[in-house]
Amino acid sequence: MCSSSIKNTSPIFIFGSARSGTSLLSRIINSHPRISVPFESHLYDTFYPWLKYYGDLNLSKNRERLVDDILSIECMRDWSPRPDRECVLAEISQNNFAGIVDGLIRSWSISQGKKRWGEKTPAHAFFWREILSDFPKCKIIHIVRDGRDSSLSLKNARFGPKHYYHLAKAWVKYLKVIEALKSEVSRDSFYEVRYEDLLSNTDHKSREICDFIEEDFSEEMLSFYTNRNPYPTDKDNLRNLAKPIISSNSNKWKSSMSPRDLRIFESVAGPYLEAYGYETVMSHPNISSIEEVLIKYFEHPPKKILSMIKNRKGHIDGLRRLAIYTRLVITQ
């Protein structure tokens, strides 16, 4: 059922590098009776760079074309329930990209009986300036996890780097973006939580989050695992999200990373581990120039290629996006 009776309130954007606990955090917040957080949207990292191809969004035909393209990409097919085109168009209150983002996610929130929306796409951190320009009153929550644990998880995912050298580089790159964001926003707009602290003190951290987003705390947030709506993440992540908080789900790197893996990771990311309060174990770790060449050109490529071959979902998504982009360029 479409409705316009719910007032818009400041949106919540959840940032965190891949495998840092963004899914867990989004599920906790989504369990609040007033807030919905759908699956990843990839609106900014996919469509923001293409906006020039859609023309003047004051024209309804251009807005509709953009909405239709958004609804056709793979991640939109993962939302449950699928967004309703007519409801999305009805909820667009501004004839610009921000209005379309708001209309899409707000219409989905209304279908859930919620009054406020959140958004969780890790890649959107790289578009924080655009997001703040579009939603100057938004609340940003950043979750950070020990980079060795997040990299251990990401290494086994269908996407992302497959060598600890590149995993460490990616983790540091993400945190540099977050540091730039933190330097530009006020405390009222930005909240940071460590994944490990969320695991060990979920009740307290959930209450802090509610204070930050100016909502009353709800005990329902602690029962996030009872939500049986489909959530299209990998099997391991989905299995964990279907359980109460697993307080021991940290420091896995201590038993799973080899001394060489640790040396490589800490040589790249050691200062950032320490800056976020994580212990380092290697004394003056380093990578020689020869080893760096071996990693870049011999060790990592075969692993990455094999992962790409297996990533069927990524292939489908990539082809859908390529088709959209090709059509936009040709018809420009």
Secondary structure, 3 states (H helix, E strand, C coil): CCCCCCCCCCCEEEECCCCCCHHHHHHHHHCCCCEECCCCCCHHHHHHHHHHHCCCCCCHHHHHHHHHHHHHCHHHHCCCCCCCHHHHHHCCCCCCHHHHHHHHHHHHHHHCCCCEEEEECHHHHHHHHHHHHHCCCCEEEEEECCHHHHHHHHHCCCCCCCCHHHHHHHHHHHHHHHHHHHCCCCCCCEEEEEHHHHHHCHHHHHHHHHHHHCCCCCHHHHHHHHCCCCCCCCHHHHHHHCCCCCCCCCCCHHHHCCHHHHHHHHHHHHHHHHHCCCCCCCCCCCCCHHHHHHHHHHHHHHHHHHHHHHCHHHHHHHHHHHHHHHHHHHCC
